Amino acid sequence: MCGRYATTMSRTDIQLEFRLDVVAESYEPANNYNVAPTQDVPIIVERKLLPDDEWISSGEHPGTLDAGHERSEAPTVRALTPAFWGLIAQWAKDTSRPMINARMETVAEKKSFAPSLKARRCIIPASGYFEWRKPEKTPFYIYRADGKPLAFAGLYLWHKSGDEWLLTCTILTREADGELAKIHNRVPLILHEEEYDTWLDPELTDPSMIASFERPNPELDFYRVHKAVGNVRNNIAENIEPAQTEV
């Protein structure tokens, strides 16, 4: 499972890695050293251009999207936008039971996730994530060995509560192997750079496409961190630094 992670990427960092076109309503993600479920997190989606989007791509701007135009006429763009971490099923009455993870082995079969797998896939950028080894509950920080950011494969869904709409998301997980399996039996599904376009493409609607991601994750490394990270109120840079004493 993935229930806590860190993101220290600026908007420019995310743009350069994921080739963004727009940012929703000038969104500027802040450093978060203890990202927890139900918090707003940055996600990357491909969708139609919206009037309040801020164009940040170095490519040609498609022009002003007038209010009188049909949304279907708008170009498709790659957007950075905030989302509530924890997918909320369409039939849920409230946000009290967010689904923060989805197993890639069964995601195409689950009615909570299958519709999003078809056409509402996202990337959730991260610097690294935390996992606790049982039974002693030792926390570890896990990150890409090559220093590149993590690209969690995610799903998103809009949830309506009264007159308000909430964008929600979840992180796909897979079975762990190697040394990571000694910490926890699940790890996030992490995309390789050459898979970004395929994963985000809303035109690819065949749920069986998930089978193409049954390959090793990018190489990950890890080290022990201090137990203070277990308290979500401790949102400090020291969370992602190696523990200097036994924890």
Disulfide bonds with the S-S distance in Angstrom:
none
